[in-house]
Amino acid sequence: MVSIKDIAKKAGVSISTVSYALNGSSKVTEETSSRILAIAEELNYVPNAAARTLKKRESRIIGVFLTDFRGDVYGDLLDGVKDVLNQQGYDLIVCSGVQSHRMLPERMIDGAIILDSGFDSEEILRYADRGHRIVVLDRELIHPNINRVLLDNRSGAAAAMNHLIAQGHRKLYVITGPEDSYDSNQRLAVVRQIAAEHPDVELIEIVSNFEKKGGALAAQQIIGEYQEPVAVFCLNDEMAVGICNVLGETELQVGEHVHVIGFDNIELTKYLQPRLATVDYSRAKWGATAAEHLLRILAGDPIEHELIQVKLIEGGSVGKQHVSGNSSN
C-alpha cells in the first residue's frame, strides 16, 4: 500500500508537507499542493482511515447494532438515526453479528446504538469501562457511559390487555417473541401480571419469533384448539399479520371469532381488513432520540434516560365478546 512517505519521497518534500496538501491546508502553496495531489493520484494513494481516526481520535461514524434488518421497525428507526446524525456531520454504519463488535474496541466508530439481543450485556459494560459511549435500546444497564432509550413496553402491553378485557374477552392467547428479546419479555411480564389480576381470564402462551411465519404457526394451533371466540395478543404486528393471513383462508372471522391485537403499528396494518388494533409509537422518533442522546454523551453533556411513549390504536380486529360465547356468528 502506498503511504504518504512514498509521496513525500517522489515529490522531494517532507511528510508534513504532504499531509498538509492532502488535507487542503493553506500552509502549502497551490502549486506545491497541486503537484503533490497529482503524484498521489499517479501512485493510486488511498488514505488510511484507521490511522487518521487514531490521530484525530474520532471517525465521525456511529455504529448501529441490530439483531437483523428485516421489517418496518428497523427501517423507520434507522431513518430517524440517520437524519439526526447527518445534520450533525456524522455518518452511520449498520452492523450485525459477533464479528462486527470489534468496531468499538478498534475505535472504527465513535459510539454505538445497540438494539441487538446477540450483544452480551457484560461485553457492553466492558466497553463502557474503557470509555466507549453507548446508547442501548433493548436492556437496562447502569453505567456513566451508557444511556438508555427504551420503549414504554409495559404501558403498551397494559393498554392492549385492558382493551381486550374491557371488550369482554376472557380466553386470551399471547404470542411472544424470541425468548431473549427484551421487548417481548417486558410485554409478556405485564400480560401475565394483568391476567393474574383477573381470575376469570384464561391465558395461553405460544412462544414465537416476531415473524409472520411464527404468527402463521400460532394460528394453526389456535384453529386446532378453537371452540369459542378467543382473543389473541401478538407481541408484535408481524406475527399478527401472519395470523390474520391464515385466518383469512378459513371460516373463522377476525374481529368476530378470533380477536387480534398487535404491537408496533407497522404500515401494513393500516391496509388489513378489518383494521388491526395495535400499540403505536414513532420508530423514527425512537431512532432520532437515540442518536441525539449519543451525540450528547459524546460531547460530555449530561442526559437523562428516556422512555418512548406508546398509545393504543383501536381497530375492527377486536370486537366485543358476547356473553353467549356463540361462535357461529
PEPEMO-V12146 format. One record per residue. N is the residue number from 1. PHI is phi in whole degrees, 0 to 359 (none if undefined). PSI is psi as a letter, one per 40 degrees, with the letter a starting at -180 (999 if undefined). D_CENTER is the distance of its C-alpha to the mean C-alpha in Angstrom with 2 decimals. Layout:
n->N phi->PHI psi->PSI d_center->D_CENTER
n->N phi->PHI psi->PSI d_center->D_CENTER
This chain:
n->1 phi->none psi->h d_center->38.15
n->2 phi->288 psi->h d_center->39.99
n->3 phi->246 psi->i d_center->39.69
n->4 phi->292 psi->d d_center->40.89
n->5 phi->296 psi->d d_center->43.92
n->6 phi->296 psi->d d_center->44.95
n->7 phi->295 psi->d d_center->44.68
n->8 phi->299 psi->d d_center->46.66
n->9 phi->296 psi->d d_center->49.34
n->10 phi->289 psi->d d_center->49.86
n->11 phi->277 psi->e d_center->49.84
n->12 phi->71 psi->f d_center->52.14
n->13 phi->230 psi->i d_center->50.05
n->14 phi->282 psi->i d_center->48.15
n->15 phi->298 psi->d d_center->44.58
n->16 phi->295 psi->d d_center->43.72
n->17 phi->295 psi->d d_center->45.26
n->18 phi->297 psi->d d_center->43.07
n->19 phi->299 psi->d d_center->39.98
n->20 phi->299 psi->d d_center->41.06
n->21 phi->296 psi->d d_center->41.67
n->22 phi->294 psi->d d_center->38.36
n->23 phi->264 psi->e d_center->36.54
n->24 phi->72 psi->f d_center->38.78
n->25 phi->286 psi->i d_center->40.67
n->26 phi->283 psi->e d_center->43.82
n->27 phi->288 psi->e d_center->45.58
n->28 phi->245 psi->h d_center->46.54
n->29 phi->297 psi->i d_center->48.91
n->30 phi->298 psi->d d_center->47.78
n->31 phi->295 psi->d d_center->50.25
n->32 phi->294 psi->d d_center->49.07
n->33 phi->299 psi->d d_center->45.41
n->34 phi->297 psi->d d_center->46.10
n->35 phi->294 psi->d d_center->48.04
n->36 phi->293 psi->d d_center->45.33
n->37 phi->295 psi->d d_center->42.59
n->38 phi->294 psi->d d_center->44.89
n->39 phi->294 psi->d d_center->45.46
n->40 phi->300 psi->d d_center->41.73
n->41 phi->292 psi->d d_center->41.23
n->42 phi->298 psi->d d_center->44.26
n->43 phi->273 psi->e d_center->42.96
n->44 phi->58 psi->f d_center->39.47
n->45 phi->291 psi->h d_center->37.98
n->46 phi->240 psi->h d_center->34.18
n->47 phi->302 psi->i d_center->32.84
n->48 phi->275 psi->h d_center->31.40
n->49 phi->298 psi->d d_center->27.94
n->50 phi->295 psi->d d_center->27.70
n->51 phi->294 psi->d d_center->31.09
n->52 phi->296 psi->d d_center->30.33
n->53 phi->297 psi->d d_center->27.17
n->54 phi->298 psi->d d_center->29.26
n->55 phi->291 psi->d d_center->31.99
n->56 phi->276 psi->e d_center->29.97
n->57 phi->63 psi->f d_center->27.53
n->58 phi->202 psi->i d_center->24.61
n->59 phi->247 psi->e d_center->22.87
n->60 phi->61 psi->f d_center->21.19
n->61 phi->234 psi->h d_center->18.09
n->62 phi->248 psi->h d_center->14.68
n->63 phi->264 psi->h d_center->12.61
n->64 phi->248 psi->h d_center->8.83
n->65 phi->258 psi->h d_center->8.44
n->66 phi->238 psi->i d_center->6.30
n->67 phi->297 psi->d d_center->8.11
n->68 phi->204 psi->a d_center->8.91
n->69 phi->245 psi->e d_center->8.76
n->70 phi->277 psi->i d_center->10.24
n->71 phi->93 psi->i d_center->10.10
n->72 phi->293 psi->d d_center->9.87
n->73 phi->300 psi->d d_center->6.49
n->74 phi->294 psi->d d_center->5.06
n->75 phi->298 psi->d d_center->8.48
n->76 phi->294 psi->d d_center->8.82
n->77 phi->298 psi->d d_center->6.05
n->78 phi->295 psi->d d_center->7.76
n->79 phi->300 psi->d d_center->10.96
n->80 phi->296 psi->d d_center->10.73
n->81 phi->298 psi->d d_center->10.28
n->82 phi->300 psi->d d_center->13.02
n->83 phi->301 psi->d d_center->15.35
n->84 phi->292 psi->d d_center->15.65
n->85 phi->296 psi->d d_center->16.07
n->86 phi->297 psi->d d_center->18.55
n->87 phi->297 psi->d d_center->20.53
n->88 phi->257 psi->e d_center->21.09
n->89 phi->80 psi->f d_center->22.09
n->90 phi->249 psi->i d_center->19.09
n->91 phi->247 psi->i d_center->17.40
n->92 phi->233 psi->i d_center->14.12
n->93 phi->234 psi->h d_center->13.86
n->94 phi->262 psi->h d_center->10.96
n->95 phi->235 psi->i d_center->11.73
n->96 phi->205 psi->i d_center->11.71
n->97 phi->101 psi->i d_center->14.59
n->98 phi->299 psi->d d_center->16.96
n->99 phi->297 psi->d d_center->19.08
n->100 phi->288 psi->e d_center->16.53
n->101 phi->299 psi->d d_center->16.56
n->102 phi->294 psi->e d_center->20.00
n->103 phi->297 psi->d d_center->18.75
n->104 phi->286 psi->d d_center->18.59
n->105 phi->297 psi->d d_center->22.10
n->106 phi->275 psi->e d_center->23.57
n->107 phi->56 psi->f d_center->22.41
n->108 phi->281 psi->e d_center->21.25
n->109 phi->229 psi->i d_center->18.52
n->110 phi->275 psi->d d_center->19.12
n->111 phi->190 psi->i d_center->16.04
n->112 phi->224 psi->i d_center->12.57
n->113 phi->247 psi->h d_center->9.08
n->114 phi->241 psi->h d_center->7.79
n->115 phi->225 psi->g d_center->4.96
n->116 phi->212 psi->h d_center->7.73
n->117 phi->295 psi->e d_center->10.36
n->118 phi->279 psi->e d_center->12.85
n->119 phi->269 psi->h d_center->13.05
n->120 phi->293 psi->h d_center->16.01
n->121 phi->298 psi->d d_center->16.28
n->122 phi->296 psi->d d_center->19.85
n->123 phi->295 psi->d d_center->18.96
n->124 phi->300 psi->d d_center->16.63
n->125 phi->296 psi->d d_center->19.58
n->126 phi->296 psi->d d_center->21.98
n->127 phi->295 psi->d d_center->20.30
n->128 phi->297 psi->d d_center->20.27
n->129 phi->299 psi->d d_center->23.94
n->130 phi->274 psi->e d_center->24.69
n->131 phi->100 psi->e d_center->23.52
n->132 phi->286 psi->i d_center->20.10
n->133 phi->262 psi->h d_center->17.86
n->134 phi->218 psi->i d_center->14.34
n->135 phi->243 psi->h d_center->11.67
n->136 phi->253 psi->i d_center->9.74
n->137 phi->247 psi->e d_center->7.01
n->138 phi->219 psi->f d_center->8.13
n->139 phi->190 psi->i d_center->11.87
n->140 phi->248 psi->g d_center->15.00
n->141 phi->243 psi->i d_center->16.81
n->142 phi->245 psi->h d_center->19.84
n->143 phi->194 psi->i d_center->20.89
n->144 phi->302 psi->d d_center->22.21
n->145 phi->262 psi->e d_center->19.93
n->146 phi->238 psi->h d_center->16.68
n->147 phi->244 psi->i d_center->15.11
n->148 phi->247 psi->h d_center->12.85
n->149 phi->233 psi->g d_center->10.72
n->150 phi->245 psi->i d_center->10.02
n->151 phi->288 psi->i d_center->10.18
n->152 phi->278 psi->g d_center->13.83
n->153 phi->301 psi->d d_center->13.52
n->154 phi->295 psi->d d_center->17.21
n->155 phi->296 psi->d d_center->18.48
n->156 phi->295 psi->d d_center->16.73
n->157 phi->294 psi->d d_center->18.04
n->158 phi->296 psi->d d_center->21.37
n->159 phi->298 psi->d d_center->21.68
n->160 phi->295 psi->d d_center->21.16
n->161 phi->295 psi->d d_center->23.63
n->162 phi->295 psi->d d_center->26.13
n->163 phi->294 psi->d d_center->26.13
n->164 phi->297 psi->d d_center->27.01
n->165 phi->293 psi->d d_center->29.66
n->166 phi->295 psi->d d_center->31.08
n->167 phi->277 psi->e d_center->31.59
n->168 phi->94 psi->e d_center->33.72
n->169 phi->280 psi->h d_center->31.59
n->170 phi->233 psi->e d_center->32.52
n->171 phi->254 psi->h d_center->31.51
n->172 phi->237 psi->h d_center->27.73
n->173 phi->260 psi->i d_center->25.45
n->174 phi->239 psi->h d_center->21.91
n->175 phi->255 psi->h d_center->19.73
n->176 phi->270 psi->i d_center->17.19
n->177 phi->268 psi->a d_center->14.15
n->178 phi->303 psi->i d_center->14.50
n->179 phi->294 psi->e d_center->16.65
n->180 phi->261 psi->e d_center->14.50
n->181 phi->275 psi->h d_center->11.40
n->182 phi->299 psi->d d_center->11.37
n->183 phi->298 psi->d d_center->10.29
n->184 phi->299 psi->d d_center->12.93
n->185 phi->293 psi->d d_center->15.44
n->186 phi->297 psi->d d_center->15.25
n->187 phi->294 psi->d d_center->15.89
n->188 phi->296 psi->d d_center->18.50
n->189 phi->301 psi->d d_center->20.33
n->190 phi->289 psi->d d_center->20.98
n->191 phi->303 psi->d d_center->22.09
n->192 phi->296 psi->d d_center->24.55
n->193 phi->296 psi->d d_center->25.77
n->194 phi->291 psi->d d_center->26.59
n->195 phi->299 psi->d d_center->28.16
n->196 phi->293 psi->d d_center->30.28
n->197 phi->282 psi->e d_center->31.48
n->198 phi->237 psi->g d_center->32.86
n->199 phi->302 psi->d d_center->35.39
n->200 phi->274 psi->e d_center->35.97
n->201 phi->269 psi->h d_center->32.39
n->202 phi->260 psi->h d_center->31.97
n->203 phi->251 psi->h d_center->28.44
n->204 phi->240 psi->h d_center->27.63
n->205 phi->260 psi->h d_center->24.45
n->206 phi->236 psi->h d_center->23.19
n->207 phi->283 psi->h d_center->20.69
n->208 phi->222 psi->a d_center->18.41
n->209 phi->218 psi->e d_center->15.27
n->210 phi->68 psi->e d_center->12.89
n->211 phi->242 psi->i d_center->14.72
n->212 phi->303 psi->d d_center->17.59
n->213 phi->295 psi->d d_center->20.07
n->214 phi->293 psi->d d_center->19.28
n->215 phi->295 psi->d d_center->20.10
n->216 phi->297 psi->d d_center->23.19
n->217 phi->294 psi->d d_center->24.40
n->218 phi->297 psi->d d_center->24.02
n->219 phi->299 psi->d d_center->26.01
n->220 phi->298 psi->d d_center->28.78
n->221 phi->293 psi->d d_center->29.16
n->222 phi->297 psi->d d_center->29.25
n->223 phi->297 psi->d d_center->31.83
n->224 phi->295 psi->d d_center->33.87
n->225 phi->262 psi->e d_center->34.09
n->226 phi->294 psi->h d_center->34.61
n->227 phi->227 psi->d d_center->37.71
n->228 phi->206 psi->i d_center->36.83
n->229 phi->308 psi->h d_center->34.08
n->230 phi->226 psi->i d_center->30.83
n->231 phi->248 psi->i d_center->27.49
n->232 phi->228 psi->h d_center->24.14
n->233 phi->258 psi->h d_center->20.93
n->234 phi->271 psi->h d_center->18.03
n->235 phi->283 psi->e d_center->14.97
n->236 phi->207 psi->i d_center->12.92
n->237 phi->289 psi->d d_center->14.48
n->238 phi->305 psi->d d_center->14.41
n->239 phi->292 psi->d d_center->16.85
n->240 phi->297 psi->d d_center->18.79
n->241 phi->297 psi->d d_center->19.43
n->242 phi->300 psi->d d_center->20.67
n->243 phi->294 psi->d d_center->22.99
n->244 phi->297 psi->d d_center->24.33
n->245 phi->298 psi->d d_center->25.07
n->246 phi->291 psi->d d_center->27.15
n->247 phi->298 psi->d d_center->28.89
n->248 phi->296 psi->e d_center->29.84
n->249 phi->262 psi->e d_center->32.09
n->250 phi->237 psi->a d_center->33.93
n->251 phi->275 psi->e d_center->36.21
n->252 phi->282 psi->h d_center->33.75
n->253 phi->262 psi->h d_center->32.42
n->254 phi->291 psi->h d_center->28.98
n->255 phi->89 psi->e d_center->29.78
n->256 phi->233 psi->d d_center->33.23
n->257 phi->260 psi->d d_center->33.21
n->258 phi->238 psi->h d_center->29.54
n->259 phi->258 psi->h d_center->27.48
n->260 phi->241 psi->h d_center->23.75
n->261 phi->227 psi->i d_center->20.90
n->262 phi->241 psi->a d_center->17.15
n->263 phi->205 psi->h d_center->13.96
n->264 phi->134 psi->d d_center->11.50
n->265 phi->54 psi->f d_center->14.35
n->266 phi->290 psi->i d_center->13.26
n->267 phi->305 psi->d d_center->15.99
n->268 phi->300 psi->d d_center->17.94
n->269 phi->296 psi->d d_center->18.79
n->270 phi->291 psi->e d_center->21.00
n->271 phi->254 psi->e d_center->23.26
n->272 phi->287 psi->i d_center->23.86
n->273 phi->239 psi->h d_center->27.36
n->274 phi->289 psi->i d_center->27.55
n->275 phi->300 psi->h d_center->24.53
n->276 phi->285 psi->h d_center->21.82
n->277 phi->289 psi->i d_center->21.58
n->278 phi->199 psi->i d_center->18.05
n->279 phi->251 psi->h d_center->16.04
n->280 phi->255 psi->i d_center->14.76
n->281 phi->201 psi->i d_center->12.58
n->282 phi->270 psi->h d_center->11.66
n->283 phi->291 psi->d d_center->8.15
n->284 phi->296 psi->d d_center->10.01
n->285 phi->294 psi->d d_center->11.44
n->286 phi->302 psi->d d_center->8.41
n->287 phi->294 psi->d d_center->7.64
n->288 phi->297 psi->d d_center->11.43
n->289 phi->297 psi->d d_center->12.12
n->290 phi->300 psi->d d_center->10.17
n->291 phi->295 psi->d d_center->12.16
n->292 phi->299 psi->d d_center->15.25
n->293 phi->295 psi->d d_center->15.21
n->294 phi->295 psi->d d_center->14.97
n->295 phi->296 psi->d d_center->17.80
n->296 phi->295 psi->d d_center->19.76
n->297 phi->286 psi->d d_center->19.80
n->298 phi->295 psi->d d_center->20.66
n->299 phi->277 psi->e d_center->23.52
n->300 phi->83 psi->e d_center->24.60
n->301 phi->273 psi->i d_center->24.17
n->302 phi->290 psi->i d_center->23.64
n->303 phi->210 psi->h d_center->20.52
n->304 phi->275 psi->i d_center->19.76
n->305 phi->294 psi->i d_center->16.64
n->306 phi->220 psi->i d_center->15.10
n->307 phi->254 psi->h d_center->14.07
n->308 phi->276 psi->h d_center->12.47
n->309 phi->286 psi->i d_center->15.20
n->310 phi->231 psi->i d_center->15.28
n->311 phi->209 psi->i d_center->18.33
n->312 phi->281 psi->h d_center->20.05
n->313 phi->248 psi->h d_center->20.92
n->314 phi->283 psi->i d_center->24.07
n->315 phi->206 psi->i d_center->25.07
n->316 phi->292 psi->e d_center->27.95
n->317 phi->288 psi->e d_center->26.18
n->318 phi->238 psi->h d_center->27.26
n->319 phi->244 psi->a d_center->31.00
n->320 phi->283 psi->i d_center->33.50
n->321 phi->270 psi->h d_center->34.82
n->322 phi->280 psi->i d_center->38.58
n->323 phi->304 psi->d d_center->40.72
n->324 phi->295 psi->d d_center->42.65
n->325 phi->68 psi->e d_center->39.66
n->326 phi->290 psi->h d_center->41.29
n->327 phi->266 psi->e d_center->38.90
n->328 phi->281 psi->d d_center->41.31
n->329 phi->199 psi->999 d_center->40.30
